[in-house]
Amino acid sequence: MKLKIVSLVIAALILPTALSAAGENMIKVKEMKIERVDGRVNMLLVAERATETHEVRSAGRYTVYFRNTVFVGGGDRFEVAAGGVRSISIVQVKPDVVAVEIDLEDGYEVLSKGYDEKRGGFLFFTKKLPASAAKEPKSPLELEAEQELDEFLRRLRSGGARYLSRINRVVIDPGHGGFDSGAVGPTGLKEKDVVLDIARRVKRILLSETNIMAFLTRRDDYYIPLSARTVISNKYRADLFVSIHANASKNRSARGFEVYYCSDKASSKEAEALAKRENISYGENGVAESREGSVNIEKILFDAGRKKLWNDSRDFSERFFSYSGVNLGIPKKGVHSANFFVLRKARMPSILIEVAYISNPVEEDLLRQPQFREKVAREIVKVIRSADFR
């Protein structure tokens, strides 16, 4: 059998500045080679040696992150349009993490063979799913959510929830996770750990004291791309999306909590810088993708309702700022707007909260205390249960 082999090579152009910043121990990712064989695609990511990887699978997309790596190739995105692969992107999402994102046709998945010493790279290939698998099985996350919902409804029927609200479902998003620690305080406290604990407390209070069903985008210390976080909130048909973060600044005296909502233009240079930092942290550039010559119906429909959603998000941000923070004992720094990727594609009112400055020694100490985290969680719940977007 004669194989038709076409290799698309991202040229290995050495970037001196990136390499000098990366250090001698960084693993160089040089190029991606593509081979089309019998209706599938074989992919070889050329790298100097093996390293720790982390996979994220979602509908129509496969993403894998490589620890302790630096990309030294000359390109970062190219079209494939074969073997179930639409396109491949290679992104330096953090100074020491390279991500490969594979955009898939329906009915295909990507399998990994790990690092191949002989070929000098990580091997991946596409596989067409059988017709019986056309309908994607429910993920463990969905199954767990269904179980939680059943238990929640049972408790409602028995009179367990005590506070009625016009909001039925809320998705709480603890920022960062996994290899992405977020901001780190002067003594080493990590943002990802703080916000996960606060999010768990918010969920616990909502489930035990209100009639509001709460879901988390992540339940433990693992990484979820921004695009997957909004997919989760949209899939759960949430009435509200709240992303929880801890702020940081080179100025160690900076203090206080802030509330953000999404808009095309940032309300200040500081807000713009924060959105850029959060977006880049996840490997997102804040620019919506579209294919040349195509009509993006999803974007048209989203733009039609975006104004109302963002107006509701602004109103809720102002309500949150007005009604919360009294019991926290830290400055209230206002309501701001910027183009946050994690908020932009949510199909419900959404806000991002910076609960305090983890870079400030005093506020880092507060964020370490369970009592303060509980106060923050209750402030968040207090405003959520009073929301009304009708």
N, C-alpha and C positions, 0 to 999 in steps of 0.2 A: 504494500500500500504506500502510495506516495503522499507524503505529508506536505501540506502547504504551510510554510513557516514564514511568518513576518515578524520581525523584531522591531519594536518601537523603543528607541533608546533615549533616555534622558541623559544628555552628555555630562560627563563628569568634569565639570569646570570647578577647579579649586577656588574656594572663597577664603582668602587669607584672613580676613577679619573674623569670619565665623569660626575658623579653626583656632585662631589664637585665643579667642574668648572661650572656646570649648575646653581647651586643655588637652594634654597628651593622652589621657585615658578615655576620651570620647571615641565611640565607634563611628566610623565614617560610613554613611549610607550614600552609595555612589550613583545608582541608576536602577530603573525598572525595565526589565526585558519581558516582552509579551510574545507568546507563541500560540497561534491558532491551530487547533488540531481537532478534526472531526466534530465540529459544533461546540467545542468547549474552548476555554482559554487557560493556558498555563502562564503563570506569572512568577518571575524570579526577581526579588528585591536584592540587589547586590549590596552586600555589607561585609565589613572586615571580619566580623566574628559574631557568634551568638550573643543574645542578650534577653533580658526579661521582656515579655510581651503581654499585652492585655487586649482582648477582643471585645467588641461591642457589636451585636447583631440587632438590626431593626428591619422593618419591612422595606425592601428595596435598597438596602444599604448595608455594607460590611465595613467596619472600621477596626484597624489594629494599631496599637500604640507601642512604640519601641523605646525602652528606657536607655538612658546614657548614650544617646545617639545624636549625631549632627548630620544634616543633609547637605552634601556638597555638590549636588547636581545642578544643572543649569535651568531646568524647567520644573514646574510644579503641578501642571494639569494637562491631560491630553485625552482626546476622544478615542474610543476603541470601537464601539458599535459592532461587536461580534461576540459569539459565545456566551451571551447573556450579560455582557459587561457594556454599560453605556460609556462610562468614563472612569478615569483613575486620577486621584489627586494625592500629592505628597506635600505635607505641610509641617514646618517646624513649629509645633504648637507651643513649645517651651524651649528654653535654651538647651535642655538636655533630653527632649522628647520629640521624636519624629512620628507623625501619624500618616498612615496610608488609608485613604477612603475610597472604596469601590462602589460606584453607583450601578445597581443591577436592574436588569429587566425582570418582569414578573415571572415567577416560576423557576428562578435560579437561586442557588446558594453558593457561597465560597467556602472551601475546605482548606485547611492549612496542614502542611507536612513539616513545619518547623524549619530549623536551619540545616542546610545541606552543606557539609564540609567540602565535598568534591566540587560542587558548583559555586561555592562561595556566596551563598545568599539564602534568603528565606523563600520557600516554595509555597505557592498558592495555586489553586485551580478551581474553575467553576464546575458545577454539577447541576444538571437539569432535574428538577424535582418531578417525581411521578405524578400522574394526573390525580391520583387519590390524595396527594398532598397539596393540591391547588389551594384548598382552603387552609390557611395557616392555623396550626393548633394554638390554643391559648397558652400564653407564656406563664411561668410560675408567678410572675407579678400579677397577671390578670386573675389567675386562680385564687391567689391569696386575697386579692381585692374583693372577689366575689364572696369568699368565705367571711371576710370582715363585714361586707354589706349585709349578708344574711344574719350575722350575729347582731349587727346594729339595728336592723329592722325588728328582730325578735325582742331586743331590749326596749325599743320604742313602744311596741305593742304591750309590753309589760309595765310601761310607765317609768322606765329607768331614766330617760333623758328629761331634764327639768326645765331647760330654757328653749323656747321656741323662737325660730328665726326665719326670715324670708330667704336666707341663703341655705341651699340644701347640700351642696358638695363644694369642698375646697381642696385644692392641691397645694401642699406645702413643699417648697423646694429648698432643701439645705444645699447651699452653694458648694462647689468644688467636690472633693472626694478622691480616694485612691491616690494615684501618684501626684495629683494636683492638690497640694495642701492649702492653697490659698495664701493669705497673708500669715506671717509668723510673728508673734510678739517678741519683745526683748528677752524674755526668759524661755522662749521656745514653744509657747502655747500656739496651737495651730487652728486657724479659722475653720477648717473642715470639721474638726472635732467639736468645736463650740456650737456651730450652727446646726449640726446634726442633733446634738442633745437638745437644743432649744426647739427644733422642729418636732422631735419626739414628744416633748412636753406639750406643745401646741396641740398635736394630734390627740394625746391622752385627755387633755382638758375638754376639747371639742366633743370627743366621743362619750365622755363620762358626765358632762354637765350641760350639753346642748343637744338639739336634734340635728346637728350638722355632721354630715359624713366627711371624714378627712382622709386624704391619701398623701403619701410621701413619694417624691420622685426617686429617692434612694433611702433604704432602710439601714444601711451599714456603710462601712468605709470602702466604697468602690467608686469608680469614675463613670459618669454619664455625660455624653456630649450635650451641648445646649439644644441641638435639634431634637434629641430624644426626650429632653425634659418637656418641651412644648408638645411633642407628640403624646406624651403621657397625659398631660392636662387636657388636651383636646379629646383624647380617647375616653377619658373618664367623664367628659361633658361637664366639667366643673363650672360652677358659677363664679369662682374667684381663684386666682393664682397668686400666691405670695412666695417670693423668693427671698430667703434670709441669708444675709452676709454680715461680715465684720469688716470695718473699714481699716485703712492703713495710710500712713503718710510719712514722708521723710522728716517732717516736722513732728518730733516726738511729743510736742505739747498740744497737738491737735486733738480735740475731744468732741464727744456728742453723738447723737443718733440723727439719721437723715432718712427721708423717704423719697423714692424715685418712681416715676412712671415713664412710659415710652413716648417719644415724639421724634419727628424727623430731624428737628434741630435741637441742640442742647441748650438748656437755659443758662449755662455759664461754661467757661473754659474748664473749670474744675469738674463739672458734671460730664463734659465731653471726654475729659481725660480718664475719669472713672469708668465710663462705658467702654472706652477703647481698651482699658486694662482688663476689664472683665471679659470682653469679647475675645481678645487675643489670648487670654489665659486658657480659653477653651478651644483655640484654633479657629475662631470665627472672625471674619473681617467686617461683619455688620452689613454686608451688601447682599441683597437677594439675588439668587442665581436664576438665569433664564437661558434657554437655548435659542440660538439664532434661527429665525424663521419659524418659530413656534409661538402659539398663542397660549399664554399661561392663564388658564381659566381660574385656577385656584387663586392666583394673585389678583385677578380682576374682582372676584367675589370678595376676597379679603379686604381689598382697598375700599370697596363699597361700604362695608360696615366698620372700617377701621376708625373713622372719625368718632363715631358714637362710643366704641370700645375705649378709645384713648381719653375721651371726655369723661367717661365713667371712671376710668383709672385715675385721672387727675382729681376728680371729686373725692374718690375714696382715699387717695394719698393725702389730700387736705384734711379729710375727716380723721384719718389715722393720726396725722400730725397734731391736730387740735385736741383729740380725745386721749392721746397716750403720752407717756413719758413723765407724767407728774410724779410717779412713785419710783422712778429709776435713779434720780439723783445725779443725772448728767445733763449737759446742755442740749437743747433742742435746736438743730441747725437748719431746719427748714425743709421745704418740698422742692424738688428739682426734677428736671426731665432731661433725657438723653436717649440715643438710639441703642438701647440694650437688645441684643439678639434674643436673649432668653424671654424677653417680654413681647417682642415685636410680632411673633407668629402665634401667640396665644389667642384663642378665639373666645376670650372672656376678659373682663376687667382684670388687670394684673399690675402688681407693684413689686418693687424691690426695696427691701429694708436693710440699711446698714445700722446694726444695733448699737455699735460703739466702735471706738478706735482701738484695735488690738495692738497697734504700734505704740500707744500711750501706756506707760507703766502702770498708772493708776487704773485705767479702764481695762487693761489686760488682767489686773488682779481681780477686778469685778467680774469679768467674763469667766474667770476660773471658778467662781463661787456658785454652787448649786442654787443658793437662795436668789442670787441676781438673775440667773438663767430662768428660774421659775417666774420671777417678776416680769421679765421680758416676755415670756410665753403668755402670761395672763394679760399683759397689755395688748398683745397681738390678738388674742381671743376676744377681748373686750370690744375691739373695733369690728372684727369680723362678724360677730353675732348681731351687730347693729346695722350692717350694710343692707342696702335696698336699691337694686338697679332697675326696678320696673319703670 
